Amino acid sequence: MRCLGISCLIITLFGCSSEDRLSLTVYSPHGKEMLRAFEQQYEASYPDVDVQWLDMGSQDAYDRIRTERDNPQADIWWGAPSTTFANAEAEGLLEQFVPSWDGAVNPQFKSPLGYWYGTFITPEVIMYNTRVLKEEDVPKDWDELLDPKWKDKIIIRNPLASGTMRIIFSAIIQREMKKSGDVEAGFRWLRRLDANTKTYTADPTQLYLKIAREEGVLTLWNLPDVVIQVQKNGYPFGYVIPRGGTPLTTDCIAIVKGTKKLNEAKRFYEFVTSKESMIQQAKEFYRIPARNDIPSSELPSWIAKLKLVPMEIDWKSLASEEKNWMKQWNEQVRGRGKE
């Protein structure tokens, strides 16, 4: 089954019932290209399993798992920042599982108690339309996005549903708070960004389409998805890594608490996080592995060439404050920057 919602009639027409295959449900923001590829590979290795996936924003996945906690519908949650997984762990939404490669991940990239593990390190970047802007004209740092010349030229994915945007906005709030000692400084910064923002899109697909159609020319997004859209869909996108520092998000995986298919979930978890899978994800889907046991010679050369300046972030504090910060942003900043 390619995704959730396929009619049982189709299964019947092909001569097999739902009892013939064990279904495994995955919630993930990793995009149709990557999800479809690993669905097909897993089913080829385990024909008795029907992998069903739902492609959604990482915050949407978190909210859905919380809503379904008394009757879990997902078995695997594959993809969201470590801050989101840490909150889910605290709420008792995850199963404890220590994978075979536990020793290949640095302590900061995993749950101390084994409830979630980092899979990728994801840099956040400034994305732009290469048909409209030359690289030398693109903002080179976050603060340059506040220049009035970018008014109505910025389009942003709705942060309330996006783990990527929640991390970027929360990191900016924390950065500004460190400078001034006042958390409101971060919201003043975001209000200036809002003044330059034309619209907030409901999902990544709309974000890509609007930037490609030149409804806007700039956005804040993550590096792997920018490159995937160029390579897989031919979109005219480029990116700039902010020179003053960028959040390096740890993207994670976990088993959903209460799954009735625990053994199958563990097998899928190990499959998509194996060394071979991580190498494939790096080569075909531009993910930077969190595992430290993969030789650089087996990874794409672009990973070694990346010049990343990590933004200094207190991840524990960010995880605890993110929800309240995004609520305040939605109530006091969104759509008010032009006032």
Residue pairs with C-beta under 8 A, 6 or more apart in sequence:
1 23
1 50
1 51
1 52
2 36
2 39
3 52
3 53
3 54
3 55
4 25
4 52
4 53
4 54
8 18
11 17
11 18
20 48
21 47
21 48
21 49
21 50
22 48
22 49
22 50
22 261
22 264
23 49
23 50
23 51
23 52
24 49
24 50
24 51
24 52
24 75
24 76
24 261
24 264
24 265
24 268
25 52
25 53
25 54
25 73
25 74
25 75
25 76
26 35
26 51
26 52
26 53
26 54
26 74
26 75
26 76
26 77
26 78
26 268
27 53
27 54
27 56
27 61
27 64
27 65
27 74
27 76
27 77
27 78
27 256
28 35
28 53
28 54
28 55
28 56
28 61
28 76
28 77
28 78
28 79
29 55
29 56
29 57
29 58
29 61
29 79
29 80
29 163
30 55
30 78
30 79
30 285
31 55
31 204
31 225
31 228
31 285
32 55
33 228
33 232
33 285
34 228
34 281
34 284
34 285
35 53
35 55
37 284
37 285
38 51
38 271
38 272
38 277
39 51
39 53
41 271
42 49
42 51
42 268
42 271
42 272
43 49
43 50
43 51
45 271
46 267
49 264
49 268
51 268
54 61
54 74
56 64
57 157
57 161
57 162
57 163
57 203
57 204
58 79
58 80
58 81
58 84
58 162
58 163
58 164
59 80
59 84
59 160
59 161
59 162
59 163
59 166
60 161
61 74
61 77
61 79
61 80
62 77
62 80
62 84
62 87
62 88
62 163
64 73
64 74
65 72
65 74
65 77
65 88
65 93
65 256
66 88
66 91
66 93
68 74
69 91
69 92
69 93
69 257
69 258
72 256
72 257
72 258
72 259
72 260
74 256
74 259
75 255
75 256
75 259
75 261
75 264
75 265
75 268
76 253
76 254
76 255
76 256
76 265
76 268
76 269
77 85
77 88
77 94
77 253
77 254
77 255
77 256
78 119
78 253
78 272
79 119
79 251
79 252
79 253
80 163
80 251
80 252
81 163
81 164
81 166
81 167
81 249
81 250
81 251
81 252
82 109
82 116
82 118
82 249
82 250
82 251
82 252
82 315
82 319
83 167
83 170
83 315
83 318
83 319
83 322
84 163
84 166
84 319
85 94
85 111
85 115
85 116
85 252
85 254
86 111
86 116
86 316
86 319
87 319
87 322
87 323
88 94
88 116
88 254
89 111
89 113
89 115
89 116
89 254
92 257
93 256
93 257
94 115
94 116
94 254
94 255
94 256
94 257
95 115
95 254
95 255
95 256
95 257
95 258
95 259
95 262
95 265
96 113
96 114
96 115
97 114
97 115
97 254
97 255
97 266
97 269
98 114
99 117
99 269
99 270
99 273
100 270
101 273
101 274
101 275
101 291
101 293
102 110
102 114
102 117
104 291
104 292
104 293
105 117
105 118
105 290
105 291
105 292
106 290
106 292
108 250
109 117
109 118
109 121
109 250
109 290
110 116
110 117
110 118
111 117
115 254
116 252
116 253
116 254
117 252
117 253
117 254
117 273
117 290
118 250
118 251
118 252
118 290
119 251
119 252
119 253
119 273
119 278
119 287
119 289
119 290
120 224
120 250
120 251
120 281
120 287
120 288
120 289
120 290
121 248
121 249
121 250
121 251
121 288
121 289
121 290
122 164
122 222
122 223
122 224
122 248
122 249
122 250
122 251
122 287
122 288
123 222
123 223
123 241
123 246
123 247
123 248
123 249
123 288
123 306
123 308
124 164
124 167
124 168
124 171
124 220
124 221
124 222
124 223
124 246
124 247
124 248
124 249
125 220
125 221
125 222
125 223
125 226
125 239
125 240
125 241
125 242
125 246
126 138
126 139
126 142
126 145
126 218
126 219
126 220
126 239
126 240
126 242
127 211
127 218
127 219
127 220
127 221
127 226
127 237
127 238
127 239
128 138
128 211
128 217
128 218
128 219
128 237
128 238
128 239
128 240
129 211
129 212
129 214
129 216
129 217
129 218
129 236
129 237
130 236
130 237
130 238
131 214
131 236
132 214
132 217
133 217
133 218
133 238
135 238
135 240
138 218
138 238
138 240
139 145
139 147
139 150
139 218
139 240
140 240
140 242
140 243
141 242
141 243
141 244
142 172
142 220
142 242
142 244
143 244
145 154
145 193
145 196
145 218
145 220
146 189
146 192
146 193
146 196
147 196
148 196
150 196
150 218
151 195
151 196
152 196
152 197
152 198
152 216
153 196
153 198
153 216
153 217
153 218
154 193
154 196
154 197
154 198
154 216
154 217
154 218
154 219
155 197
155 198
155 199
155 200
155 201
155 207
155 210
155 211
155 215
155 216
155 218
155 219
156 165
156 197
156 199
156 200
156 201
156 207
156 219
156 220
157 164
157 165
157 200
157 201
157 203
157 204
157 207
157 219
157 221
158 165
158 200
158 201
158 202
159 165
159 166
159 168
159 169
159 200
159 326
159 329
160 166
160 326
160 330
161 202
161 203
162 204
163 249
164 221
164 222
164 249
165 220
166 322
166 326
167 247
167 249
167 318
167 322
168 220
168 247
169 190
169 325
169 326
169 329
170 318
170 321
170 322
170 325
170 326
171 247
171 311
171 313
171 318
172 186
172 189
172 190
173 183
173 186
173 187
173 189
173 190
173 321
173 325
174 186
174 313
174 314
174 317
174 318
174 321
175 186
175 311
175 312
176 185
176 186
176 188
176 189
177 183
177 185
177 186
179 185
186 325
187 328
187 329
187 332
187 333
190 329
190 333
191 333
191 336
191 337
192 337
193 337
194 333
194 334
194 335
194 336
194 337
194 338
195 337
195 338
196 337
197 337
198 215
198 216
199 210
199 215
199 216
200 334
201 207
201 210
204 225
207 219
207 221
208 229
208 233
208 235
208 237
210 216
211 217
211 218
211 219
211 235
211 237
212 235
212 236
212 237
221 239
222 249
223 239
223 241
223 286
224 285
224 286
224 287
224 288
226 237
226 238
226 239
227 239
227 286
228 285
228 286
229 235
229 237
230 236
230 237
231 286
241 306
241 307
241 308
241 309
242 309
243 309
244 309
244 311
245 309
245 310
245 311
245 312
246 308
246 309
246 310
246 311
247 310
247 311
247 313
248 308
248 310
248 311
250 290
251 287
251 290
253 269
253 272
253 273
255 262
255 265
255 266
255 269
256 265
259 265
271 277
273 291
275 291
275 293
275 294
278 287
278 289
278 291
278 294
279 289
279 294
279 298
279 299
281 287
281 289
282 288
282 289
282 299
282 300
282 303
283 299
283 300
286 300
286 302
288 303
288 306
289 299
296 303
296 304
